[in-house]
Amino acid sequence: MGHDDTLLPPNGTARMHRSNRIRMLLGLLFLLTLALIWIWQQNFDARLKSWVSWITVTYGCCAGFWVWLHGFRLARLIDDIPTSRIATAAQGYVELSGRATRFEDQQAKSLYHGSVLWFRKEIARRGNLQDARAFPFNLFYVPTEVEESRTPFAIADGTGTACILPHGAEIICERRETRYGENTRAIEEQILPGDTLYVIGDFSTHALQPAFDQAAYELTRQWDGDPAQRRRFDANRDGRLNQKEWLEMHAAARARVIQDSLPAGSTEPKHLVFRPNDGRPFLISSVPPATLAGHYRLYMITGLLLFIVCGVTSFTMFLGKMM
């Protein structure tokens, strides 16, 4: 992506940046409000003004509910889920805390830095300030280009290293740079090597050699023929293993094979963190968890107030139209 060569030096860093979805919802509400103010200043039909007003407050009610729900869900998750160590983390949904590092020799191609693990960059433009007819819309920057890195990077916590596949994650950065040009603004959020990293997502350990998978299947078949092992994984005690119980037995067998092979030095496991398939949040943050949870609580309050105020207003206006 190209950028304006007249952009000025960065004017700030170390500031939390809202997730794109919240920015999009609240930004659209702001623009709708400006449009509503402009419409009420024009000589339009009263019914048109009334319907546009109702649509705006109804959208505000829906946006407020989503922001509240999103903030509540993430704040509770950060507070409730225990932090795991990479070397001993269970397979499945986990919380990890450590430092950002490269995964092998990969690195993202940043707009401003050469050594970046992940970035999100946004180019925004606004109208000519001399154009009085465009006021007040020419006072605000509107994003025209957004690019987000999907390059894998890693988290290390002193007990091991796990590769992060960032696609699909909500990524909150503390490190942010902003540069301005003539009616142009460029923002880039970055995660650099050594940054504090906090991750919630699905965790899985894979052996680097295909022979491990074969050994895991062999051990699974042995356990399947052992009544004691079958009872161990027969959660509902019906005398047979359903698909879920068999998969749990296979996962345990694979973990046993990897664990038994590590002392021999034959291979090292590769840990992966990625987006859950069941819709649970996938969160990557360079902001400390306590600070992050506080920001999500602020979203909860903002969303709840917006939901109540806009909801009551929308309902009142709707009743007025029906009567």
N, C-alpha and C positions, 0 to 999 in steps of 0.2 A: 504494500500500500504506500502510495506516495504521501508526502506531507509538505506543508508550507515552509520554505526555507527561511521565511522571515520570523518564524516562531521565536519568542524570547526565551531566556534561560528559565529553568524550573523555578516555581515560586513557593513550593512547599512539599513536605513529605510527612511520613509518620501520622497518617490520619485515616481512620476507618472509612471505607467506601461502601455505601449500601449495595445490596445485591441488585442485579439488573432488573429482576422482576418487580421488586418494590419500587425502584426508581421509575420503571415504566408505568406502573399503575398510578402512582402519585403524580408523576409528571404529566400524564394524560389528563388527570383530574384538574391539574393546574391550568393546562391549556384550555380545557372545556370551560373553566370558570372565566378565563380571560375572554373567550369567545362569547360567553353568556353576557358579560358586562358590555361588550361591544354591540351585541344584538339589541340590548335594552336601550342603548344610546341612539339606535337608528329608528327610522319611521316604519317599522315592520308591524304586521298585524298582531293584535294583542294575544290571539290564540296561539300564534307561532311562538311568541315569547314565552307563553305559559308552558307549552309542550317542551320547548328546549330547556326551560328551567327544571321541569319535572324529570326529564331524561338525565340532566346533569346531577341532580341530587340523588337519583336512583343509582346512577353509576357510582357516586361517592359512597353510598350505603354498601354496595357490593364490594367495592375496593376496600373499604374499611373492614368488612368482615374477613376478607382474604388476608389482609395485613395482620389483623388480630390473630387469626388462626395460625398463620405462618410463624408469627413471633412466639405465640404460646407453645407451639409444637417444638420449635428449636430451643427455646429457653428451658423447657422441661427436659428435653433430651440431653442438653449440655449438663444440667444439674444432676440428672439421675443415672446416666450410664457410667460405669466405672472405667478408669483408664487401664489399659492393658499394656504389657511389655511385648515387644515384637517377638522375642525369642520364645515366649510362653503363651502368646495370644491364642485363644480358641478360634477354630474355623467358624466364620460367620460374621455377624454384625459387631463391630468393636469401636472403641475410642483409643486413639494413639496420640502421644505427645512427644515431640522431639525437635530435631533440627532438619531443615531442608538441605538436601544434597543432590548431586547429579546421579542419575541412573545410567551406569556405564559411561559412555562418552557423549550422551545426548545433551543438547542445550537448545533453548528456544531462540528465535531470531527477534530480538527486541528492536524497538524504534530508537531508543536512546542509550541502551547499554549493550555491551558485548557479551557479558556473562550473566544470563538470566535463565532461571529454571522454568518460569511461567510468566505470562503477561496477558493483560487485556488492554487493548488500546481503542480509543474512541475519538473520532474526528467530528467536531460539531461546528456548524456555521450559523450565522445570523444575517438578517437583512441589513441593507445600508442604513446607517443611523440618520442620514440626511433625508431619507424618504419619509415625510410626515404622514403619508397615506397609510404606511405600514405600522404606525404606532398603535399599540404598545408591543406588537409582536416582534418588531425588529430589535427589541431590547434583550431577547432571550436566544440562547444558543440551542439549535436543534441538531441532534446527532444525525449524521449522514453516512458515516462509515464506522463499523464496529468489527473488530477482529479479536479472537480469543485463541490462545495457544492450546493445542492438544498434545503437545510433546510430553511424554512420560518423564517424571522426576521421582525423587525418593525422599523418604523420611528415615532418619537414624535416631535411635534413642539410647545408644550405648550397649544394648543387648543384641542388636541386629539392624538390618536395613530392609525396608519394604518399598517396592516400586508402586508409585501412585499413577493410576490411569485417570487423568482429570476430566475426561469427557463426561458431561452430565452432572458435574458437581456445582454446588453453590460455593463460590470462592470469594472469601472476604480478605482483602489485603490491607495491611497497615501502611505499606510503602506505596506512595502514589506521587506522580509528577504531573504538573500541569504547565503547558506552554501556550502562549497567546500570539496570534498574528493579527493581521487586519481582518476583522470580522470572522476570525477562525480561532478555535480552541482545540487543543489536542491534550487528551488525558491518557496516561498509561499507568496501570497498576502492575506491580511486579512482585515476584517472589525470587529472592536471590539466595545463593548458597550461604548457609549459616543462619538464615532467618529462623526464628521460632516458628514451629509448625504444629497445628492441632487438626486432627483428621477424624471424622466419623464416617464409616462406610463398611462395605463387605470386605472381609479379610480371608485370603486363601493362600495356602502353601503348596507349591508345586515342585516336584523333583526335577532336576535338570536332565536326568537320564531316563529315556523311555522304559528301561528295564524296571524301574521302580513301580510304574503302573502295573506291569505284568506281575511283579511280585505281590503287589497289593491285592490283585484279583485272585492270585493263588492262595494267599492267606485268608481272603474272604470266603473262598470255597471250603477251606479247611474249617473255619469257624462255623460255616453253614452246616457242616456235617457233625459238629460237636454239640450235643444237647445242652451242655452247660453254657456255651457261648450263645446259642440261640435264645436260651432263657434270659441271658443278660441284655439282649436287645429287643426282646418281645415285650414292648411296653404295655400292651393291652392284655397280655397273658391269655391269648386265644390259641396258643400252640403253634402258630405259624407267623412268618414275617411278612408284613405287607411291604409295599414299595418304599415307603418312608423309612421303615425300620431296617430294611435291607441296605438302603443308602447310608444310614447312620452306621451300620456295621462296616460297610466298605470304607467310609471316611475314617473310622477308628483303625481299621487295618492298614490303610495308607499311612496314617500318622505313626503307627507302630513300626512299619517298614522304614520310614524316614528316620525315626528316632534311633532304631537299632543300627542303622548304617552310618550315622554321623561319627561315632567314635573311630570307625575304621578309616575315615577321611576319604571315602570314595566319592562323595559329592556334597554339595551344600544345597539346602532348599532355597527356592526363590519365593519370597513373600510378595503378594500382590494386594493392593487396595483398590477397589473399583465401585461403581454405582450398583446399589442393590437392585435386584430384579423385581422386588415386591413393592416398590414405590416408596420405601423409607428414605429419609433424607440422606444425601451424600454431601458432606460439608468439609471444606478445606479452608483453613484460616491461618493467617500469620498474626492475628490478634489474640492475646491471651484469653483463655476460656472465660474467666470471671468478667472481663471487659465485654467480651462477645455476648455473654448471657445478659448483661445489663443493657446492651443495645437492643437485643431482641425483646426484653421487657418494655423498653421504650416504644418499640413498634407495637407491642400489645396494647399499651395505653392509647397511643395515637390511633390505631385501628379501631379500638372499642369506642372512643369518643366520636370518630368519624362515622362509624356504623350507627350509633345512637342518634346523633344530631341529624344526619342525612336521612336515616330511616324514618324518624318521626316527621321530618319535613316532607319527605316523599309521600308518606301515608296520608298526611293532612291534605296535601295538594291533590292527591288522588280522590279522596273523599269529596273535596270541593268540586272536582270535575264531574263526579257521579251524581251529585245532588242538584 
